Amino acid sequence: MKLKVFQLCTTLVLILSFAAAAPAADVKVAVVDMADVIFNSSEGKRAQESIKRKGEELGRDLERRRTDFGRQVEEYQKQAAVMKDDARKRKEEEFGRKEAELRQKVGSSQQEMAKLEEKELKPLYDKFKRVIEQISKEGKYSLILDKRVVIGFDPSVDITEKVKDAFGR
């Protein structure tokens, strides 16, 4: 999601700067596969691995909690018929609290993952932007677009490999 917002913002900034600065006769356009450049770089692979490890760690903890909760509910269901009303009510209230705690843990885990993704990926997006600005200036490009937002283009305007070299594989 954040990647799409970043792409859209980058595209709009480039289009607006293009519209303001370049007369139609001097237009030089290129496309680049931003995801390929970032996520297939050594830095991008390290970031993805870090994010994956944390996701697996949080996932194991959540799965353990869900399994434990499910086991407790099963035990309760087996014993509920012979329990006194007040004991059954206390147990159901306890399950309500545990379920709420589990939902809260899921939410906090999602927030933790979002923060980690931001921490790991923002420097890569910033670096990508600097590389694009440098290549744009050196190559005198009026507009550089992400491949995934362009419906069709001549392969000769694809500068992905050039950007990969400048970004660092």
N, C-alpha and C positions, 0 to 999 in steps of 0.2 A: 504494500500500500504506500509506504513512505517513498519507495523507489519510484512509483508512478507519479506521485506528487512532485518529487524532485525533478523527474523528467519533464513534466508539464511546465513547471516553473522555469527550468533551464531553456526549454523550447520557446516559451513566451518571451523571456528576456532576450534571447538571440533574435527572435523575429522582430521584436520592437526595436532593438538596436540596429538591426538590418534596415528596417523601414526608415529609421531616422537618419542613417549615415550613408547608405549606399544608393547611388543612382542606378537605375535599371540596367544600363549598359555595362557596368562593372561588377555584375553579380557573379560570385564564385561560391558554389554550394558544395557541401560534402555531407556524407552520412557516416556515422560510427555506431558500432554495437557496444553501447555503454556497459551492459551486463557482461558481455564477453571480456571486455578490457578489464573491468574491475574484478569479477569473480573468478577469472582464470589466471589472474596474476598471483604471484607467490603470496603477497600480502592479503589478497582477497581469499585465497584458499585457507590461510591461517585464521582469518577472521571467521570464515564459515565453519572451520573446525572448532574454534572456540565456542561459537554459538551452538553448534551441534552438541558438543560435550555438555554444555550447561543445560540445554534442552533435555538431553537424555537423563542427566542427574535429577533435574526437577521432575521429569516424567516418572522416573523410578520411585521417587518419594511419593508423588501423588498416587501412583498405582498401588503402592504398598498401603497407603492410607485408605484408598477406596476398597481394596481387598479386605482389610481389617474391618472396616465399617460394614461391608456386606456380610462378612462372617458373623459379626455381632448381631446384625439384624436377623440373619437365619436362625441363630441360636434363640433369639428372643421369640421368633415366630413359632418355634418348636415348643417353647415353654409358656407362651402367652395364655393358652387355654387353661392352664392350672394355676396361673398367678392370680393373686388378689388384685382387685381393682386399683387400689392405691399404688401398689408395686408396679402394675402395668402402666399406670399413668406417669409415674416417675421415670420409668424406663423410656417411654415414648418422648417425654420432655428431654431426657438425656440425648436421645437420638436426634431430636430436633436441633439441639445445640451442636452436636457433632456434625450434623449435615451442614449447618450454617458455617461452622469452622472449616469444613472441607471446601465449601464454595468460596470462602474468604481466601483459603490457601491457593485455590486455583486462580483466583483473581490476582493475588499478589505474585504468583509465579508468572502469570502473563505479563504483569507490569515489569517484573524483573527481567524477563526476556526482551521486552521492548527497550528497556534501558540499555541492556547489553548490546542489542543490535545497533542502537544509536551510537553507543560508545565505540563499537568496533567498526561500523561502516561510515560514520561521518568523516573521519580523516581520509578515507578512500574516496568519498565523493568530492571532498575538498581538493584532494590531489588531482582527481580526474578533471575538475573544473580548471585548475591551474594549467594542466597539460593541454586541455582544449584551447584555452586562451592563448597559450604559447604557440601552438600549432596554427591557430587561426591567424595570429599576427604574422608568423613566419611565412605561411602559405597564402596570405592575403585573402582568406576566406571571408565572405560576407555572412555566411550562415552555415552552421554545422548542426545537423539534426541527428537524433537517435534513430537508428534503423527501424526500431519497433513502432515508431509513430509515423513512419512514411509508408504510404501504400505501395509505391513503386519507385524505382530509381535505376539509373544506369550503373552497373557495377564499377565503372571507372571512377565514380565519385565516392566510393567506399574507402575511407582512410583508417579503418579499424586496425590494420596491421601497423601502420605508422604510429597510431596512438598507443598501441600495445608496446611498441619499442620505446616510446618516450615515457610511458607509464612505468615500465619495468615489468618484464614477464615474471 
